[in-house]
Amino acid sequence: MKMLKRLGGIFTHNLWLKLLAIILAVIIWVIVAQINNPASTVTFSNIKVTLLNADILESEGKIYQILDRSDVVKVTVKAPESVVRTLSASDVSAVADLSQVTAQGTVPIVYSLDRAESIVGDHDELLVSVEDKVTKYVNIQYWTNGSVGEDCVLGKVNLDRNRLEISGPRSDIEKVSYAMVEIDLDGAVKTISADMELALFDSEGMKVESENITKQTDYVTTTVTVLSTSEVPIVAYTTGTPSAGYIFVDEIDVSPATVRIAGDTSTLSHLPYIEITDPVDITAARNNITATFDLSNYLPAGVSFEDPNFDDEITVTAHIERTIEKTVYLSPLNVTISDLPSGLTAEAYSTEDIPVKLTGLETDLNAISADSLSPVVEVASYIEEAQLKNVKSGDILTIPIKLRVNENVKAEECYVKIIIRDVV
């Protein structure tokens, strides 16, 4: 007992001095520790905030957008120097739970880091815009940039789809009016086929760019047909005969007379002209006859007009004119006798003028004279055709006269009498 009392006295004697000594020792230890391992700070930039429970918003048909890059933070960490030396940006945790988004569009950011005395971010809230997720279809248009090569023309442009499905926040989707693919022709001389990128535009033609819009596809397969061109004449015909006293002057006016067409090079090489296979009917006509045709009906397959604005319509006019009559008198002495059988000669039997009745256009008839008719008879040919036998000197033959007139003048048959002589 005495021993215990003695020990108790030792501990309780000057107790306050002993407690003070302990406190001073702790303080000294802390000071020494701080001196040997002082607190330090380190800053990490571009820390990405981890988002939780985004699937909850998606299940509710919502879509979110992070505003002002608020999901990227700069963090300052305070910790003992020995700890700071071992830290990296990957040790920092910054978490935002999207299920806690407020009506004002903010979400608290929770920072954490083991072994840190404190961790402070440059902002404590994530800024979020939450909207309904919507889907719609827009039409796909195309725009050509540049022009095709020389003597070529742009043909059809075919896209493998004409509508595009897009989805995203309502505010973004409502801006989109159509999708567009830009085609760079760049002097093309043959058909182009490629996957071309789609872009979105608003009703004012301004490009809509948003990483929150999802497109059904980013590309559309585009085929651009490039055609060769050439200029060809148009050929037309007539059928029938005008009224008595009128003639078709063998003149057809086609308007336009030529047209530029486009098609495959091999096809155009075998198409020197376009033929109107339906003739203009001039039966019993007394005036010019004009007919209208849709020229596209006479184009071969795969051929089109170079000018897309050409209305396909042409007119064909057959010229009909009234005829007059004129009588020209030929002297038998001026008729050339040719094609004589061997050993024979001939001369005009009579000197009486031969009347020649001509019918035709006044302008043509006015240009005709006895000399211009160049009258000629072919004796041997006539003898053969008439099947005459034993023609001899002293025989008198009545032979048809051949006259030189143009195709718009008709001459009634006329004859000359000649007498056959032996060659002296």
C-alpha distance (Angstrom), angle and dihedral (degrees) to the residues before:
residue distance angle dihedral
M1 . . .
K2 3.72 . .
M3 3.77 88.3 .
L4 3.78 92.2 53.6
K5 3.74 92.7 48.1
R6 3.75 89.6 50.1
L7 3.81 92.2 51.8
G8 3.83 91.1 46.5
G9 3.73 89.7 52.2
I10 3.74 91.1 52.4
F11 3.83 91.7 54.9
T12 3.76 96.5 42.7
H13 3.74 96.7 41.8
N14 3.79 108.9 103.3
L15 3.82 90.4 -4.8
W16 3.75 95.7 166.9
L17 3.78 90.6 54.4
K18 3.77 90.1 52.4
L19 3.86 92.7 49.4
L20 3.74 90.6 48.6
A21 3.76 89.8 52.0
I22 3.81 91.0 52.6
I23 3.81 92.1 49.5
L24 3.77 91.3 48.2
A25 3.79 90.1 49.7
V26 3.81 91.4 53.2
I27 3.78 91.4 47.8
I28 3.76 90.9 48.7
W29 3.84 90.1 48.6
V30 3.81 91.1 50.9
I31 3.78 91.5 47.8
V32 3.78 91.1 48.7
A33 3.81 90.5 47.0
Q34 3.80 90.9 50.1
I35 3.71 90.8 49.1
N36 3.78 92.1 50.3
N37 3.90 96.6 37.8
P38 3.80 109.2 17.6
A39 3.86 123.7 -174.6
S40 3.80 114.7 -95.5
T41 3.81 138.2 -179.0
V42 3.76 133.0 -134.8
T43 3.81 130.6 -173.7
F44 3.79 125.0 -145.0
S45 3.81 120.1 -166.1
N46 3.80 131.5 -159.8
I47 3.79 95.3 28.2
K48 3.82 108.1 170.1
V49 3.80 114.7 -133.7
T50 3.80 112.6 -127.7
L51 3.81 111.4 -129.6
L52 3.79 120.0 -144.3
N53 3.82 131.0 -163.4
A54 3.82 96.4 12.2
D55 3.80 86.4 143.9
I56 3.80 89.7 66.8
L57 3.81 90.7 62.6
E58 3.79 91.5 45.2
S59 3.80 91.6 51.5
E60 3.80 88.0 55.8
G61 3.82 91.7 54.2
K62 3.79 92.0 -105.4
I63 3.76 131.9 131.8
Y64 3.76 127.0 -160.4
Q65 3.76 135.1 -151.1
I66 3.78 125.5 -160.9
L67 3.79 110.0 -130.5
D68 3.79 130.2 -145.6
R69 3.82 91.8 -0.6
S70 3.78 87.3 -76.4
D71 3.82 89.8 155.0
V72 3.80 88.6 72.3
V73 3.80 115.1 74.6
K74 3.79 140.9 178.5
V75 3.80 113.0 -135.6
T76 3.80 130.4 -162.1
V77 3.84 115.1 -157.0
K78 3.79 125.7 -164.4
A79 3.82 117.9 -159.5
P80 3.79 141.1 131.0
E81 3.71 112.7 -63.9
S82 3.75 92.3 -114.0
V83 3.83 88.7 57.3
V84 3.79 95.4 42.9
R85 3.77 90.5 56.7
T86 3.81 90.0 61.1
L87 3.83 98.1 46.3
S88 3.81 127.8 105.1
A89 3.78 133.6 177.3
S90 3.81 90.4 -98.4
D91 3.84 89.6 64.5
V92 3.80 90.9 63.7
S93 3.79 117.2 91.7
A94 3.83 119.8 -158.2
V95 3.79 113.4 173.4
A96 3.82 133.2 178.9
D97 3.80 121.0 -171.9
L98 3.84 107.6 -146.9
S99 3.80 90.7 -160.7
Q100 3.84 85.9 71.7
V101 3.81 95.5 57.7
T102 3.79 111.4 140.9
A103 3.78 129.2 -139.0
Q104 3.79 86.8 -102.8
G105 3.80 90.2 58.0
T106 3.80 99.1 -108.8
V107 3.80 130.1 132.5
P108 3.86 123.1 -169.6
I109 3.79 115.7 -115.7
V110 3.80 114.1 -140.7
Y111 3.80 116.3 -155.1
S112 3.79 124.5 -161.3
L113 3.77 139.2 168.2
D114 3.78 128.5 167.2
R115 3.83 116.2 -122.7
A116 3.80 92.9 18.6
E117 3.76 122.3 127.6
S118 3.82 89.2 -153.5
I119 3.79 140.2 -9.3
V120 3.80 122.4 -159.9
G121 3.83 127.4 -177.4
D122 3.78 126.1 -153.5
H123 3.83 87.4 -118.0
D124 3.79 133.1 14.8
E125 3.79 102.3 -154.6
L126 3.76 135.5 66.3
L127 3.81 113.2 -138.0
V128 3.80 111.2 -139.7
S129 3.79 136.3 176.8
V130 3.80 112.2 -153.5
E131 3.80 119.0 -166.1
D132 3.76 140.6 161.1
K133 3.79 112.9 -83.8
V134 3.83 109.7 -126.6
T135 3.79 135.6 -178.0
K136 3.80 129.4 -154.4
Y137 3.81 142.0 160.4
V138 3.80 123.4 -118.1
N139 3.79 129.5 -170.4
I140 3.79 119.1 -107.2
Q141 3.80 116.1 -130.0
Y142 3.79 130.3 -179.5
W143 3.78 134.3 -139.0
T144 3.79 124.9 -161.1
N145 3.76 119.8 -143.0
G146 3.80 119.3 -160.5
S147 3.80 125.5 -6.9
V148 3.78 139.4 -82.3
G149 3.79 123.5 -101.6
E150 3.80 127.7 -77.5
D151 3.83 116.2 -65.2
C152 3.79 89.4 11.9
V153 3.78 132.5 107.4
L154 3.77 134.2 -160.5
G155 3.79 111.3 -102.8
K156 3.78 128.6 -174.0
V157 3.80 122.2 -25.7
N158 3.79 113.3 -147.7
L159 3.81 124.4 -169.0
D160 3.80 119.5 -165.9
R161 3.80 88.0 -132.3
N162 3.80 133.2 21.6
R163 3.81 99.9 -163.9
L164 3.78 132.4 52.4
E165 3.80 128.9 -157.0
I166 3.80 115.0 -139.3
S167 3.82 130.8 178.4
G168 3.77 135.9 -175.2
P169 3.81 142.7 99.3
R170 3.79 113.0 -11.9
S171 3.82 92.8 -122.4
D172 3.81 91.3 56.1
I173 3.79 97.5 40.2
E174 3.81 92.9 50.4
K175 3.81 89.3 58.7
V176 3.80 93.1 60.0
S177 3.81 115.5 93.2
Y178 3.81 102.6 166.4
A179 3.80 145.1 -16.1
M180 3.77 122.1 -114.7
V181 3.80 136.6 -159.9
E182 3.81 117.0 -162.1
I183 3.80 116.2 -144.4
D184 3.80 118.0 -157.5
L185 3.82 106.8 -152.3
D186 3.81 95.0 -178.8
G187 3.82 97.4 178.1
A188 3.80 94.6 -46.9
V189 3.82 115.6 -177.3
K190 3.80 98.3 -179.9
T191 3.79 138.7 40.8
I192 3.81 116.7 -66.7
S193 3.82 123.0 -147.6
A194 3.81 121.6 175.6
D195 3.81 146.0 128.7
M196 3.80 105.5 -95.2
E197 3.79 127.2 -165.8
L198 3.79 120.5 -107.3
A199 3.80 123.2 -137.0
L200 3.80 129.3 -170.9
F201 3.82 125.1 -125.8
D202 3.78 137.8 -174.6
S203 3.80 126.4 -130.3
E204 3.83 90.6 -87.5
G205 3.79 92.2 56.8
M206 3.80 93.5 -106.3
K207 3.78 117.8 140.9
V208 3.81 115.5 -108.7
E209 3.78 112.2 -145.5
S210 3.79 120.9 179.5
E211 3.78 129.3 147.5
N212 3.79 87.4 -149.9
I213 3.83 93.7 66.0
T214 3.78 115.2 91.0
K215 3.80 117.6 -156.4
Q216 3.79 123.9 -154.2
T217 3.80 85.9 -128.6
D218 3.77 134.9 -6.1
Y219 3.80 94.8 -143.9
V220 3.79 139.5 47.0
T221 3.79 124.4 -158.1
T222 3.80 105.7 -119.7
T223 3.80 128.1 -167.4
V224 3.81 116.9 -167.5
T225 3.80 115.8 -170.1
V226 3.81 114.4 -147.0
L227 3.80 114.3 -164.7
S228 3.81 134.0 -164.2
T229 3.81 117.9 -124.3
S230 3.79 137.2 -147.5
E231 3.80 138.9 168.8
V232 3.80 115.7 -119.9
P233 3.82 134.0 178.1
I234 3.80 123.6 -117.3
V235 3.81 117.5 -124.3
A236 3.81 122.8 -157.0
Y237 3.81 136.5 176.8
T238 3.81 141.7 -157.7
T239 3.78 134.0 -136.1
G240 3.81 131.8 -161.7
T241 3.81 134.0 26.8
P242 3.82 127.9 -84.4
S243 3.81 122.7 -118.6
A244 3.79 119.1 -74.2
G245 3.78 109.7 -76.3
Y246 3.81 92.4 29.6
I247 3.77 132.1 88.1
F248 3.78 138.9 -166.3
V249 3.76 102.9 -118.0
D250 3.78 91.9 -148.1
E251 3.76 90.7 -111.7
I252 3.82 122.9 126.5
D253 3.77 121.7 -179.3
V254 3.81 116.1 -156.7
S255 3.78 118.7 -168.5
P256 2.92 114.5 -131.0
A257 3.79 92.6 23.2
T258 3.80 93.1 -162.0
V259 3.77 135.2 22.1
R260 3.78 134.4 -165.5
I261 3.77 113.6 -121.4
A262 3.79 133.9 -171.4
G263 3.76 131.1 -148.4
D264 3.76 146.9 111.1
T265 3.80 112.2 -34.5
S266 3.80 93.5 -121.6
T267 3.80 91.6 51.0
L268 3.80 94.4 49.7
S269 3.80 92.0 49.1
H270 3.82 88.3 65.1
L271 3.80 95.3 45.5
P272 3.85 109.5 77.8
Y273 3.82 92.8 160.4
I274 3.80 143.5 -2.3
E275 3.78 113.4 -110.1
I276 3.81 122.0 -150.4
T277 3.78 97.1 -146.4
D278 3.82 93.3 -172.0
P279 3.84 105.6 81.3
V280 3.79 124.5 -142.4
D281 3.83 108.5 -107.8
I282 3.81 110.6 -130.1
T283 3.81 96.3 170.6
A284 3.84 110.7 149.7
A285 3.80 90.0 -8.2
R286 3.80 119.6 164.6
N287 3.82 96.9 176.1
N288 3.76 138.8 34.4
I289 3.81 111.7 -63.7
T290 3.80 118.2 -141.9
A291 3.79 123.1 -170.3
T292 3.81 130.2 -177.3
F293 3.79 122.7 -139.8
D294 3.78 135.9 -172.3
L295 3.79 99.1 -127.1
S296 3.80 92.9 -161.1
N297 3.82 87.8 71.7
Y298 3.80 89.3 66.5
L299 3.79 99.1 48.0
P300 3.80 118.1 107.2
A301 3.79 118.8 -119.0
G302 3.79 112.5 -77.5
V303 3.81 94.5 24.7
S304 3.79 123.8 109.1
F305 3.80 138.4 165.4
E306 3.79 117.3 -83.0
D307 3.80 91.1 -137.2
P308 3.82 107.6 64.1
N309 3.82 88.9 -161.2
F310 3.81 93.8 59.1
D311 3.82 106.4 118.6
D312 3.85 92.9 -143.0
E313 3.82 91.6 -125.1
I314 3.80 124.4 127.0
T315 3.81 133.3 171.4
V316 3.80 126.7 -138.1
T317 3.81 119.7 -161.8
A318 3.81 122.7 -167.1
H319 3.81 111.6 -160.0
I320 3.82 116.0 -131.0
E321 3.81 121.3 -176.3
R322 3.77 136.1 -179.3
T323 3.81 116.0 -108.8
I324 3.82 130.7 -138.2
E325 3.80 132.6 -160.7
K326 3.77 129.3 -120.5
T327 3.77 132.3 177.2
V328 3.77 120.4 -145.9
Y329 3.83 121.9 -170.9
L330 3.76 120.0 -138.9
S331 3.77 125.2 -160.0
P332 3.83 110.0 -133.6
L333 3.77 87.0 -137.2
N334 3.82 89.2 64.1
V335 3.80 93.9 54.0
T336 3.79 110.5 105.4
I337 3.81 112.7 -131.0
S338 3.80 111.5 -151.1
D339 3.81 142.1 158.9
L340 3.80 94.8 47.1
P341 3.80 120.6 -179.8
S342 3.79 115.8 -108.5
G343 3.80 113.8 -80.4
L344 3.78 94.3 15.1
T345 3.78 135.5 97.3
A346 3.80 132.0 -178.3
E347 3.79 143.5 -158.0
A348 3.81 137.4 -171.3
Y349 3.76 111.7 -74.6
S350 3.80 94.9 -156.7
T351 3.77 134.8 31.1
E352 3.81 94.8 -153.2
D353 3.81 113.1 122.4
I354 3.80 116.4 -104.8
P355 3.83 115.4 -133.9
V356 3.83 114.9 -136.6
K357 3.81 116.0 -164.6
L358 3.81 112.3 -151.1
T359 3.81 129.0 -170.5
G360 3.78 123.7 -166.5
L361 3.76 148.0 90.4
E362 3.76 116.7 -28.7
T363 3.78 93.1 -123.5
D364 3.81 90.9 52.9
L365 3.81 94.7 44.9
N366 3.77 93.1 48.8
A367 3.77 88.6 60.2
I368 3.82 93.7 53.9
S369 3.81 123.8 96.3
A370 3.79 133.4 165.0
D371 3.79 90.1 -97.8
S372 3.83 94.3 47.8
L373 3.81 90.3 56.5
S374 3.84 88.8 65.7
P375 3.83 93.4 -154.9
V376 3.78 115.9 -149.5
V377 3.84 138.6 168.7
E378 3.81 125.2 -154.3
V379 3.80 106.8 -149.3
A380 3.79 104.3 -174.3
S381 3.80 92.5 45.4
Y382 3.81 90.5 50.7
I383 3.83 92.3 48.8
E384 3.80 90.0 52.0
E385 3.81 95.0 46.5
A386 3.84 91.6 45.7
Q387 3.81 89.1 46.8
L388 3.79 91.4 -132.2
K389 3.79 116.7 174.8
N390 3.78 130.7 -148.6
V391 3.81 97.7 1.2
K392 3.76 106.6 -170.6
S393 3.74 143.9 169.7
G394 3.81 112.6 -58.6
D395 3.81 95.5 29.4
I396 3.81 115.1 131.0
L397 3.79 115.6 -143.8
T398 3.80 128.7 -169.5
I399 3.82 104.8 -147.9
P400 3.86 129.0 -177.1
I401 3.78 113.9 -112.3
K402 3.80 119.4 -127.6
L403 3.83 113.5 -141.1
R404 3.77 131.5 -164.5
V405 3.84 108.1 -127.6
N406 3.80 132.0 145.5
E407 3.78 122.4 -105.0
N408 3.81 92.7 -98.2
V409 3.81 93.2 59.7
K410 3.79 124.7 74.8
A411 3.79 122.1 -160.3
E412 3.78 124.9 -162.7
E413 3.80 115.6 -124.4
C414 3.81 111.8 -86.0
Y415 3.78 131.3 -178.0
V416 3.78 141.5 -157.4
K417 3.81 128.6 -154.3
I418 3.78 116.8 -131.8
I419 3.80 132.0 179.4
I420 3.79 120.3 -137.5
R421 3.82 118.8 -129.9
D422 3.76 133.7 -177.7
V423 3.74 116.1 -110.3
V424 3.79 107.5 -102.9
